[in-house]
Amino acid sequence: MTTTTIKLEIPFESLLDAIANLSLEEKHQLWQLLNDEINQGEGNLLPEDSYDWGSQGQPKGKPVEYIPGVGLKVVGGKNAPT
């Protein structure tokens, strides 16, 4: 028996609606599948601190906050202490 693969484009909202209609057991199966995929994907990432910061280590930075639609903003303004 051969396996046929097709690619479907499903709007994300439609996918969420379909998931909402799954039984609890089916949601657990989906969660397990997604969890396995995430773990496999994260396993391919480089170690978080792979950059060589030198003998001084990572420099201190200023605290920032993310503002949706704007980006990062330095907390306390650009003259805030590090």
PDB file of N, CA, C and O in Angstrom:
ATOM      1  N   MET A   1       0.828  -1.170   0.000  1.00  0.00           N
ATOM      2  CA  MET A   1       0.000   0.000   0.000  1.00  0.00           C
ATOM      3  C   MET A   1       0.882   1.248   0.000  1.00  0.00           C
ATOM      4  O   MET A   1       1.808   1.342   0.806  1.00  0.00           O
ATOM      5  N   THR A   2       0.616   2.196  -0.879  1.00  0.00           N
ATOM      6  CA  THR A   2       1.408   3.417  -0.938  1.00  0.00           C
ATOM      7  C   THR A   2       0.727   4.518  -0.132  1.00  0.00           C
ATOM      8  O   THR A   2      -0.490   4.528   0.055  1.00  0.00           O
ATOM      9  N   THR A   3       1.553   5.433   0.333  1.00  0.00           N
ATOM     10  CA  THR A   3       1.043   6.564   1.096  1.00  0.00           C
ATOM     11  C   THR A   3       1.072   7.797   0.210  1.00  0.00           C
ATOM     12  O   THR A   3       2.090   8.096  -0.413  1.00  0.00           O
ATOM     13  N   THR A   4      -0.036   8.506   0.154  1.00  0.00           N
ATOM     14  CA  THR A   4      -0.120   9.736  -0.611  1.00  0.00           C
ATOM     15  C   THR A   4      -0.118  10.906   0.356  1.00  0.00           C
ATOM     16  O   THR A   4      -0.859  10.908   1.340  1.00  0.00           O
ATOM     17  N   THR A   5       0.716  11.903   0.074  1.00  0.00           N
ATOM     18  CA  THR A   5       0.798  13.083   0.911  1.00  0.00           C
ATOM     19  C   THR A   5       0.286  14.275   0.121  1.00  0.00           C
ATOM     20  O   THR A   5       0.641  14.464  -1.042  1.00  0.00           O
ATOM     21  N   ILE A   6      -0.548  15.073   0.761  1.00  0.00           N
ATOM     22  CA  ILE A   6      -1.029  16.301   0.141  1.00  0.00           C
ATOM     23  C   ILE A   6      -0.793  17.460   1.095  1.00  0.00           C
ATOM     24  O   ILE A   6      -0.749  17.278   2.312  1.00  0.00           O
ATOM     25  N   LYS A   7      -0.642  18.653   0.531  1.00  0.00           N
ATOM     26  CA  LYS A   7      -0.443  19.840   1.355  1.00  0.00           C
ATOM     27  C   LYS A   7      -1.737  20.641   1.354  1.00  0.00           C
ATOM     28  O   LYS A   7      -2.283  20.961   0.298  1.00  0.00           O
ATOM     29  N   LEU A   8      -2.218  20.960   2.549  1.00  0.00           N
ATOM     30  CA  LEU A   8      -3.427  21.746   2.698  1.00  0.00           C
ATOM     31  C   LEU A   8      -3.085  23.080   3.341  1.00  0.00           C
ATOM     32  O   LEU A   8      -2.234  23.153   4.228  1.00  0.00           O
ATOM     33  N   GLU A   9      -3.743  24.118   2.894  1.00  0.00           N
ATOM     34  CA  GLU A   9      -3.607  25.409   3.546  1.00  0.00           C
ATOM     35  C   GLU A   9      -4.908  25.675   4.294  1.00  0.00           C
ATOM     36  O   GLU A   9      -5.961  25.885   3.692  1.00  0.00           O
ATOM     37  N   ILE A  10      -4.805  25.662   5.626  1.00  0.00           N
ATOM     38  CA  ILE A  10      -5.974  25.832   6.482  1.00  0.00           C
ATOM     39  C   ILE A  10      -5.758  27.094   7.306  1.00  0.00           C
ATOM     40  O   ILE A  10      -4.733  27.218   7.978  1.00  0.00           O
ATOM     41  N   PRO A  11      -6.701  28.034   7.270  1.00  0.00           N
ATOM     42  CA  PRO A  11      -6.554  29.232   8.108  1.00  0.00           C
ATOM     43  C   PRO A  11      -6.417  28.835   9.581  1.00  0.00           C
ATOM     44  O   PRO A  11      -7.077  27.909  10.055  1.00  0.00           O
ATOM     45  N   PHE A  12      -5.551  29.552  10.287  1.00  0.00           N
ATOM     46  CA  PHE A  12      -5.270  29.233  11.682  1.00  0.00           C
ATOM     47  C   PHE A  12      -6.537  29.229  12.527  1.00  0.00           C
ATOM     48  O   PHE A  12      -6.714  28.348  13.368  1.00  0.00           O
ATOM     49  N   GLU A  13      -7.418  30.195  12.317  1.00  0.00           N
ATOM     50  CA  GLU A  13      -8.663  30.254  13.086  1.00  0.00           C
ATOM     51  C   GLU A  13      -9.517  29.004  12.856  1.00  0.00           C
ATOM     52  O   GLU A  13     -10.151  28.505  13.786  1.00  0.00           O
ATOM     53  N   SER A  14      -9.534  28.499  11.622  1.00  0.00           N
ATOM     54  CA  SER A  14     -10.276  27.270  11.320  1.00  0.00           C
ATOM     55  C   SER A  14      -9.665  26.084  12.050  1.00  0.00           C
ATOM     56  O   SER A  14     -10.373  25.199  12.532  1.00  0.00           O
ATOM     57  N   LEU A  15      -8.338  26.080  12.124  1.00  0.00           N
ATOM     58  CA  LEU A  15      -7.651  25.012  12.842  1.00  0.00           C
ATOM     59  C   LEU A  15      -8.008  25.059  14.327  1.00  0.00           C
ATOM     60  O   LEU A  15      -8.260  24.023  14.942  1.00  0.00           O
ATOM     61  N   LEU A  16      -8.028  26.261  14.898  1.00  0.00           N
ATOM     62  CA  LEU A  16      -8.403  26.397  16.314  1.00  0.00           C
ATOM     63  C   LEU A  16      -9.835  25.943  16.557  1.00  0.00           C
ATOM     64  O   LEU A  16     -10.125  25.297  17.564  1.00  0.00           O
ATOM     65  N   ASP A  17     -10.731  26.282  15.633  1.00  0.00           N
ATOM     66  CA  ASP A  17     -12.130  25.835  15.759  1.00  0.00           C
ATOM     67  C   ASP A  17     -12.212  24.317  15.724  1.00  0.00           C
ATOM     68  O   ASP A  17     -12.954  23.712  16.498  1.00  0.00           O
ATOM     69  N   ALA A  18     -11.445  23.698  14.821  1.00  0.00           N
ATOM     70  CA  ALA A  18     -11.458  22.240  14.707  1.00  0.00           C
ATOM     71  C   ALA A  18     -10.923  21.595  15.980  1.00  0.00           C
ATOM     72  O   ALA A  18     -11.460  20.588  16.443  1.00  0.00           O
ATOM     73  N   ILE A  19      -9.871  22.171  16.544  1.00  0.00           N
ATOM     74  CA  ILE A  19      -9.292  21.633  17.782  1.00  0.00           C
ATOM     75  C   ILE A  19     -10.303  21.740  18.922  1.00  0.00           C
ATOM     76  O   ILE A  19     -10.410  20.833  19.748  1.00  0.00           O
ATOM     77  N   ALA A  20     -11.036  22.838  18.964  1.00  0.00           N
ATOM     78  CA  ALA A  20     -12.033  23.029  20.019  1.00  0.00           C
ATOM     79  C   ALA A  20     -13.106  21.946  19.975  1.00  0.00           C
ATOM     80  O   ALA A  20     -13.708  21.622  20.999  1.00  0.00           O
ATOM     81  N   ASN A  21     -13.342  21.392  18.800  1.00  0.00           N
ATOM     82  CA  ASN A  21     -14.374  20.365  18.649  1.00  0.00           C
ATOM     83  C   ASN A  21     -13.866  18.941  18.865  1.00  0.00           C
ATOM     84  O   ASN A  21     -14.649  17.995  18.779  1.00  0.00           O
ATOM     85  N   LEU A  22     -12.581  18.768  19.141  1.00  0.00           N
ATOM     86  CA  LEU A  22     -12.039  17.439  19.396  1.00  0.00           C
ATOM     87  C   LEU A  22     -12.468  16.938  20.768  1.00  0.00           C
ATOM     88  O   LEU A  22     -12.762  17.725  21.668  1.00  0.00           O
ATOM     89  N   SER A  23     -12.500  15.630  20.910  1.00  0.00           N
ATOM     90  CA  SER A  23     -12.751  15.052  22.231  1.00  0.00           C
ATOM     91  C   SER A  23     -11.514  15.265  23.100  1.00  0.00           C
ATOM     92  O   SER A  23     -10.439  15.589  22.593  1.00  0.00           O
ATOM     93  N   LEU A  24     -11.670  15.085  24.390  1.00  0.00           N
ATOM     94  CA  LEU A  24     -10.542  15.259  25.301  1.00  0.00           C
ATOM     95  C   LEU A  24      -9.403  14.309  24.939  1.00  0.00           C
ATOM     96  O   LEU A  24      -8.237  14.705  24.952  1.00  0.00           O
ATOM     97  N   GLU A  25      -9.732  13.065  24.618  1.00  0.00           N
ATOM     98  CA  GLU A  25      -8.699  12.086  24.245  1.00  0.00           C
ATOM     99  C   GLU A  25      -7.961  12.533  22.985  1.00  0.00           C
ATOM    100  O   GLU A  25      -6.740  12.407  22.903  1.00  0.00           O
ATOM    101  N   GLU A  26      -8.691  13.051  22.010  1.00  0.00           N
ATOM    102  CA  GLU A  26      -8.060  13.523  20.770  1.00  0.00           C
ATOM    103  C   GLU A  26      -7.176  14.747  21.032  1.00  0.00           C
ATOM    104  O   GLU A  26      -6.123  14.904  20.413  1.00  0.00           O
ATOM    105  N   LYS A  27      -7.610  15.607  21.948  1.00  0.00           N
ATOM    106  CA  LYS A  27      -6.789  16.767  22.305  1.00  0.00           C
ATOM    107  C   LYS A  27      -5.491  16.322  22.969  1.00  0.00           C
ATOM    108  O   LYS A  27      -4.437  16.908  22.720  1.00  0.00           O
ATOM    109  N   HIS A  28      -5.557  15.294  23.811  1.00  0.00           N
ATOM    110  CA  HIS A  28      -4.346  14.755  24.440  1.00  0.00           C
ATOM    111  C   HIS A  28      -3.409  14.169  23.384  1.00  0.00           C
ATOM    112  O   HIS A  28      -2.194  14.352  23.461  1.00  0.00           O
ATOM    113  N   GLN A  29      -3.969  13.465  22.402  1.00  0.00           N
ATOM    114  CA  GLN A  29      -3.151  12.907  21.322  1.00  0.00           C
ATOM    115  C   GLN A  29      -2.481  14.024  20.525  1.00  0.00           C
ATOM    116  O   GLN A  29      -1.299  13.926  20.195  1.00  0.00           O
ATOM    117  N   LEU A  30      -3.222  15.077  20.215  1.00  0.00           N
ATOM    118  CA  LEU A  30      -2.669  16.219  19.491  1.00  0.00           C
ATOM    119  C   LEU A  30      -1.594  16.898  20.318  1.00  0.00           C
ATOM    120  O   LEU A  30      -0.537  17.252  19.796  1.00  0.00           O
ATOM    121  N   TRP A  31      -1.857  17.083  21.611  1.00  0.00           N
ATOM    122  CA  TRP A  31      -0.871  17.707  22.492  1.00  0.00           C
ATOM    123  C   TRP A  31       0.419  16.898  22.502  1.00  0.00           C
ATOM    124  O   TRP A  31       1.506  17.472  22.439  1.00  0.00           O
ATOM    125  N   GLN A  32       0.317  15.578  22.581  1.00  0.00           N
ATOM    126  CA  GLN A  32       1.507  14.726  22.605  1.00  0.00           C
ATOM    127  C   GLN A  32       2.286  14.859  21.300  1.00  0.00           C
ATOM    128  O   GLN A  32       3.513  14.957  21.317  1.00  0.00           O
ATOM    129  N   LEU A  33       1.586  14.862  20.177  1.00  0.00           N
ATOM    130  CA  LEU A  33       2.231  15.017  18.877  1.00  0.00           C
ATOM    131  C   LEU A  33       2.946  16.363  18.786  1.00  0.00           C
ATOM    132  O   LEU A  33       4.099  16.428  18.360  1.00  0.00           O
ATOM    133  N   LEU A  34       2.267  17.436  19.186  1.00  0.00           N
ATOM    134  CA  LEU A  34       2.879  18.762  19.135  1.00  0.00           C
ATOM    135  C   LEU A  34       4.047  18.874  20.104  1.00  0.00           C
ATOM    136  O   LEU A  34       5.065  19.483  19.775  1.00  0.00           O
ATOM    137  N   ASN A  35       3.916  18.302  21.283  1.00  0.00           N
ATOM    138  CA  ASN A  35       4.992  18.325  22.264  1.00  0.00           C
ATOM    139  C   ASN A  35       6.228  17.611  21.726  1.00  0.00           C
ATOM    140  O   ASN A  35       7.347  18.095  21.896  1.00  0.00           O
ATOM    141  N   ASP A  36       6.033  16.468  21.082  1.00  0.00           N
ATOM    142  CA  ASP A  36       7.156  15.734  20.481  1.00  0.00           C
ATOM    143  C   ASP A  36       7.828  16.565  19.389  1.00  0.00           C
ATOM    144  O   ASP A  36       9.056  16.606  19.306  1.00  0.00           O
ATOM    145  N   GLU A  37       7.028  17.225  18.555  1.00  0.00           N
ATOM    146  CA  GLU A  37       7.563  18.070  17.485  1.00  0.00           C
ATOM    147  C   GLU A  37       8.352  19.248  18.062  1.00  0.00           C
ATOM    148  O   GLU A  37       9.422  19.585  17.554  1.00  0.00           O
ATOM    149  N   ILE A  38       7.836  19.866  19.107  1.00  0.00           N
ATOM    150  CA  ILE A  38       8.518  20.998  19.738  1.00  0.00           C
ATOM    151  C   ILE A  38       9.833  20.541  20.348  1.00  0.00           C
ATOM    152  O   ILE A  38      10.861  21.193  20.162  1.00  0.00           O
ATOM    153  N   ASN A  39       9.814  19.434  21.069  1.00  0.00           N
ATOM    154  CA  ASN A  39      11.044  18.918  21.685  1.00  0.00           C
ATOM    155  C   ASN A  39      12.085  18.575  20.636  1.00  0.00           C
ATOM    156  O   ASN A  39      13.272  18.836  20.833  1.00  0.00           O
ATOM    157  N   GLN A  40      11.659  17.998  19.532  1.00  0.00           N
ATOM    158  CA  GLN A  40      12.590  17.654  18.458  1.00  0.00           C
ATOM    159  C   GLN A  40      13.167  18.935  17.851  1.00  0.00           C
ATOM    160  O   GLN A  40      14.368  19.013  17.592  1.00  0.00           O
ATOM    161  N   GLY A  41      12.319  19.935  17.624  1.00  0.00           N
ATOM    162  CA  GLY A  41      12.786  21.196  17.067  1.00  0.00           C
ATOM    163  C   GLY A  41      13.743  21.919  17.992  1.00  0.00           C
ATOM    164  O   GLY A  41      14.745  22.475  17.545  1.00  0.00           O
ATOM    165  N   GLU A  42      13.437  21.913  19.285  1.00  0.00           N
ATOM    166  CA  GLU A  42      14.310  22.575  20.252  1.00  0.00           C
ATOM    167  C   GLU A  42      15.633  21.846  20.399  1.00  0.00           C
ATOM    168  O   GLU A  42      16.644  22.458  20.741  1.00  0.00           O
ATOM    169  N   GLY A  43      15.635  20.554  20.144  1.00  0.00           N
ATOM    170  CA  GLY A  43      16.867  19.782  20.209  1.00  0.00           C
ATOM    171  C   GLY A  43      17.847  20.178  19.125  1.00  0.00           C
ATOM    172  O   GLY A  43      19.047  19.933  19.258  1.00  0.00           O
ATOM    173  N   ASN A  44      17.359  20.787  18.051  1.00  0.00           N
ATOM    174  CA  ASN A  44      18.215  21.217  16.953  1.00  0.00           C
ATOM    175  C   ASN A  44      18.773  22.624  17.154  1.00  0.00           C
ATOM    176  O   ASN A  44      19.567  23.098  16.341  1.00  0.00           O
ATOM    177  N   LEU A  45      18.357  23.302  18.246  1.00  0.00           N
ATOM    178  CA  LEU A  45      18.843  24.649  18.504  1.00  0.00           C
ATOM    179  C   LEU A  45      20.238  24.608  19.113  1.00  0.00           C
ATOM    180  O   LEU A  45      20.620  23.638  19.768  1.00  0.00           O
ATOM    181  N   LEU A  46      20.981  25.671  18.886  1.00  0.00           N
ATOM    182  CA  LEU A  46      22.303  25.779  19.493  1.00  0.00           C
ATOM    183  C   LEU A  46      22.151  26.095  20.980  1.00  0.00           C
ATOM    184  O   LEU A  46      21.129  26.637  21.400  1.00  0.00           O
ATOM    185  N   PRO A  47      23.168  25.757  21.777  1.00  0.00           N
ATOM    186  CA  PRO A  47      23.097  26.128  23.195  1.00  0.00           C
ATOM    187  C   PRO A  47      22.893  27.635  23.324  1.00  0.00           C
ATOM    188  O   PRO A  47      23.410  28.413  22.522  1.00  0.00           O
ATOM    189  N   GLU A  48      22.144  28.031  24.329  1.00  0.00           N
ATOM    190  CA  GLU A  48      21.759  29.433  24.484  1.00  0.00           C
ATOM    191  C   GLU A  48      22.958  30.358  24.626  1.00  0.00           C
ATOM    192  O   GLU A  48      22.944  31.462  24.082  1.00  0.00           O
ATOM    193  N   ASP A  49      23.983  29.942  25.333  1.00  0.00           N
ATOM    194  CA  ASP A  49      25.131  30.814  25.587  1.00  0.00           C
ATOM    195  C   ASP A  49      26.333  30.364  24.768  1.00  0.00           C
ATOM    196  O   ASP A  49      27.413  30.164  25.324  1.00  0.00           O
ATOM    197  N   SER A  50      26.169  30.201  23.458  1.00  0.00           N
ATOM    198  CA  SER A  50      27.263  29.723  22.630  1.00  0.00           C
ATOM    199  C   SER A  50      28.191  30.850  22.196  1.00  0.00           C
ATOM    200  O   SER A  50      29.250  30.576  21.631  1.00  0.00           O
ATOM    201  N   TYR A  51      27.827  32.120  22.442  1.00  0.00           N
ATOM    202  CA  TYR A  51      28.655  33.252  22.056  1.00  0.00           C
ATOM    203  C   TYR A  51      29.785  33.426  23.056  1.00  0.00           C
ATOM    204  O   TYR A  51      29.566  33.321  24.263  1.00  0.00           O
ATOM    205  N   ASP A  52      30.995  33.691  22.569  1.00  0.00           N
ATOM    206  CA  ASP A  52      32.145  33.917  23.441  1.00  0.00           C
ATOM    207  C   ASP A  52      32.199  35.398  23.821  1.00  0.00           C
ATOM    208  O   ASP A  52      32.579  36.238  23.006  1.00  0.00           O
ATOM    209  N   TRP A  53      31.823  35.709  25.047  1.00  0.00           N
ATOM    210  CA  TRP A  53      31.787  37.092  25.506  1.00  0.00           C
ATOM    211  C   TRP A  53      33.161  37.578  25.959  1.00  0.00           C
ATOM    212  O   TRP A  53      33.304  38.747  26.320  1.00  0.00           O
ATOM    213  N   GLY A  54      34.159  36.725  25.948  1.00  0.00           N
ATOM    214  CA  GLY A  54      35.501  37.118  26.377  1.00  0.00           C
ATOM    215  C   GLY A  54      35.663  36.985  27.879  1.00  0.00           C
ATOM    216  O   GLY A  54      34.789  36.463  28.572  1.00  0.00           O
ATOM    217  N   SER A  55      36.797  37.465  28.369  1.00  0.00           N
ATOM    218  CA  SER A  55      37.127  37.277  29.781  1.00  0.00           C
ATOM    219  C   SER A  55      36.220  38.079  30.721  1.00  0.00           C
ATOM    220  O   SER A  55      36.064  37.711  31.885  1.00  0.00           O
ATOM    221  N   GLN A  56      35.628  39.159  30.234  1.00  0.00           N
ATOM    222  CA  GLN A  56      34.758  39.978  31.079  1.00  0.00           C
ATOM    223  C   GLN A  56      33.354  39.404  31.196  1.00  0.00           C
ATOM    224  O   GLN A  56      32.577  39.827  32.051  1.00  0.00           O
ATOM    225  N   GLY A  57      33.029  38.446  30.344  1.00  0.00           N
ATOM    226  CA  GLY A  57      31.694  37.866  30.358  1.00  0.00           C
ATOM    227  C   GLY A  57      30.698  38.774  29.651  1.00  0.00           C
ATOM    228  O   GLY A  57      31.074  39.786  29.058  1.00  0.00           O
ATOM    229  N   GLN A  58      29.462  38.413  29.717  1.00  0.00           N
ATOM    230  CA  GLN A  58      28.419  39.185  29.053  1.00  0.00           C
ATOM    231  C   GLN A  58      28.287  40.554  29.721  1.00  0.00           C
ATOM    232  O   GLN A  58      28.181  40.637  30.945  1.00  0.00           O
ATOM    233  N   PRO A  59      28.292  41.626  28.925  1.00  0.00           N
ATOM    234  CA  PRO A  59      28.183  42.954  29.524  1.00  0.00           C
ATOM    235  C   PRO A  59      26.796  43.196  30.104  1.00  0.00           C
ATOM    236  O   PRO A  59      25.807  42.601  29.676  1.00  0.00           O
ATOM    237  N   LYS A  60      26.753  44.101  31.104  1.00  0.00           N
ATOM    238  CA  LYS A  60      25.461  44.479  31.672  1.00  0.00           C
ATOM    239  C   LYS A  60      24.702  45.279  30.632  1.00  0.00           C
ATOM    240  O   LYS A  60      25.294  46.004  29.833  1.00  0.00           O
ATOM    241  N   GLY A  61      23.423  45.145  30.649  1.00  0.00           N
ATOM    242  CA  GLY A  61      22.585  45.898  29.734  1.00  0.00           C
ATOM    243  C   GLY A  61      21.535  46.667  30.502  1.00  0.00           C
ATOM    244  O   GLY A  61      21.427  46.564  31.724  1.00  0.00           O
ATOM    245  N   LYS A  62      20.773  47.429  29.770  1.00  0.00           N
ATOM    246  CA  LYS A  62      19.690  48.173  30.395  1.00  0.00           C
ATOM    247  C   LYS A  62      18.425  47.344  30.327  1.00  0.00           C
ATOM    248  O   LYS A  62      18.236  46.596  29.369  1.00  0.00           O
ATOM    249  N   PRO A  63      17.547  47.457  31.321  1.00  0.00           N
ATOM    250  CA  PRO A  63      16.293  46.698  31.276  1.00  0.00           C
ATOM    251  C   PRO A  63      15.397  47.242  30.161  1.00  0.00           C
ATOM    252  O   PRO A  63      15.290  48.452  29.964  1.00  0.00           O
ATOM    253  N   VAL A  64      14.768  46.334  29.449  1.00  0.00           N
ATOM    254  CA  VAL A  64      13.872  46.729  28.359  1.00  0.00           C
ATOM    255  C   VAL A  64      12.517  46.072  28.551  1.00  0.00           C
ATOM    256  O   VAL A  64      12.376  45.084  29.272  1.00  0.00           O
ATOM    257  N   GLU A  65      11.521  46.648  27.884  1.00  0.00           N
ATOM    258  CA  GLU A  65      10.201  46.045  27.852  1.00  0.00           C
ATOM    259  C   GLU A  65       9.756  46.015  26.400  1.00  0.00           C
ATOM    260  O   GLU A  65      10.140  46.873  25.605  1.00  0.00           O
ATOM    261  N   TYR A  66       8.952  45.032  26.063  1.00  0.00           N
ATOM    262  CA  TYR A  66       8.432  44.919  24.704  1.00  0.00           C
ATOM    263  C   TYR A  66       7.064  45.575  24.631  1.00  0.00           C
ATOM    264  O   TYR A  66       6.180  45.291  25.439  1.00  0.00           O
ATOM    265  N   ILE A  67       6.904  46.449  23.658  1.00  0.00           N
ATOM    266  CA  ILE A  67       5.620  47.113  23.433  1.00  0.00           C
ATOM    267  C   ILE A  67       5.102  46.637  22.078  1.00  0.00           C
ATOM    268  O   ILE A  67       5.702  46.947  21.050  1.00  0.00           O
ATOM    269  N   PRO A  68       3.984  45.879  22.058  1.00  0.00           N
ATOM    270  CA  PRO A  68       3.458  45.370  20.793  1.00  0.00           C
ATOM    271  C   PRO A  68       3.223  46.502  19.792  1.00  0.00           C
ATOM    272  O   PRO A  68       2.668  47.547  20.133  1.00  0.00           O
ATOM    273  N   GLY A  69       3.651  46.274  18.564  1.00  0.00           N
ATOM    274  CA  GLY A  69       3.489  47.264  17.515  1.00  0.00           C
ATOM    275  C   GLY A  69       4.574  48.327  17.505  1.00  0.00           C
ATOM    276  O   GLY A  69       4.677  49.101  16.554  1.00  0.00           O
ATOM    277  N   VAL A  70       5.394  48.373  18.571  1.00  0.00           N
ATOM    278  CA  VAL A  70       6.469  49.366  18.659  1.00  0.00           C
ATOM    279  C   VAL A  70       7.819  48.666  18.678  1.00  0.00           C
ATOM    280  O   VAL A  70       8.698  48.974  17.874  1.00  0.00           O
ATOM    281  N   GLY A  71       7.979  47.731  19.594  1.00  0.00           N
ATOM    282  CA  GLY A  71       9.249  47.021  19.740  1.00  0.00           C
ATOM    283  C   GLY A  71       9.764  47.153  21.155  1.00  0.00           C
ATOM    284  O   GLY A  71       8.987  47.280  22.102  1.00  0.00           O
ATOM    285  N   LEU A  72      11.099  47.123  21.299  1.00  0.00           N
ATOM    286  CA  LEU A  72      11.707  47.208  22.626  1.00  0.00           C
ATOM    287  C   LEU A  72      11.866  48.657  23.040  1.00  0.00           C
ATOM    288  O   LEU A  72      12.161  49.522  22.216  1.00  0.00           O
ATOM    289  N   LYS A  73      11.667  48.914  24.327  1.00  0.00           N
ATOM    290  CA  LYS A  73      11.818  50.250  24.901  1.00  0.00           C
ATOM    291  C   LYS A  73      12.656  50.096  26.158  1.00  0.00           C
ATOM    292  O   LYS A  73      12.414  49.207  26.975  1.00  0.00           O
ATOM    293  N   VAL A  74      13.656  50.980  26.308  1.00  0.00           N
ATOM    294  CA  VAL A  74      14.495  50.951  27.502  1.00  0.00           C
ATOM    295  C   VAL A  74      13.660  51.457  28.669  1.00  0.00           C
ATOM    296  O   VAL A  74      13.099  52.552  28.616  1.00  0.00           O
ATOM    297  N   VAL A  75      13.583  50.643  29.736  1.00  0.00           N
ATOM    298  CA  VAL A  75      12.840  51.041  30.931  1.00  0.00           C
ATOM    299  C   VAL A  75      13.610  52.182  31.603  1.00  0.00           C
ATOM    300  O   VAL A  75      14.795  52.049  31.910  1.00  0.00           O
ATOM    301  N   GLY A  76      12.929  53.288  31.822  1.00  0.00           N
ATOM    302  CA  GLY A  76      13.583  54.439  32.442  1.00  0.00           C
ATOM    303  C   GLY A  76      14.227  55.378  31.417  1.00  0.00           C
ATOM    304  O   GLY A  76      14.869  56.356  31.799  1.00  0.00           O
ATOM    305  N   GLY A  77      14.065  55.096  30.132  1.00  0.00           N
ATOM    306  CA  GLY A  77      14.624  55.955  29.097  1.00  0.00           C
ATOM    307  C   GLY A  77      16.068  55.646  28.797  1.00  0.00           C
ATOM    308  O   GLY A  77      16.682  54.804  29.453  1.00  0.00           O
ATOM    309  N   LYS A  78      16.619  56.332  27.797  1.00  0.00           N
ATOM    310  CA  LYS A  78      17.993  55.995  27.370  1.00  0.00           C
ATOM    311  C   LYS A  78      19.049  56.370  28.391  1.00  0.00           C
ATOM    312  O   LYS A  78      20.182  55.899  28.295  1.00  0.00           O
ATOM    313  N   ASN A  79      18.713  57.209  29.374  1.00  0.00           N
ATOM    314  CA  ASN A  79      19.678  57.578  30.414  1.00  0.00           C
ATOM    315  C   ASN A  79      19.574  56.696  31.645  1.00  0.00           C
ATOM    316  O   ASN A  79      20.201  56.984  32.665  1.00  0.00           O
ATOM    317  N   ALA A  80      18.801  55.635  31.569  1.00  0.00           N
ATOM    318  CA  ALA A  80      18.639  54.708  32.704  1.00  0.00           C
ATOM    319  C   ALA A  80      19.984  54.035  33.012  1.00  0.00           C
ATOM    320  O   ALA A  80      20.738  53.717  32.093  1.00  0.00           O
ATOM    321  N   PRO A  81      20.286  53.818  34.294  1.00  0.00           N
ATOM    322  CA  PRO A  81      21.556  53.154  34.640  1.00  0.00           C
ATOM    323  C   PRO A  81      21.530  51.683  34.201  1.00  0.00           C
ATOM    324  O   PRO A  81      20.478  51.050  34.109  1.00  0.00           O
ATOM    325  N   THR A  82      22.737  51.174  33.937  1.00  0.00           N
ATOM    326  CA  THR A  82      22.849  49.754  33.540  1.00  0.00           C
ATOM    327  C   THR A  82      22.924  48.875  34.742  1.00  0.00           C
ATOM    328  O   THR A  82      23.021  47.655  34.610  1.00  0.00           O
TER     329      THR A  82
END
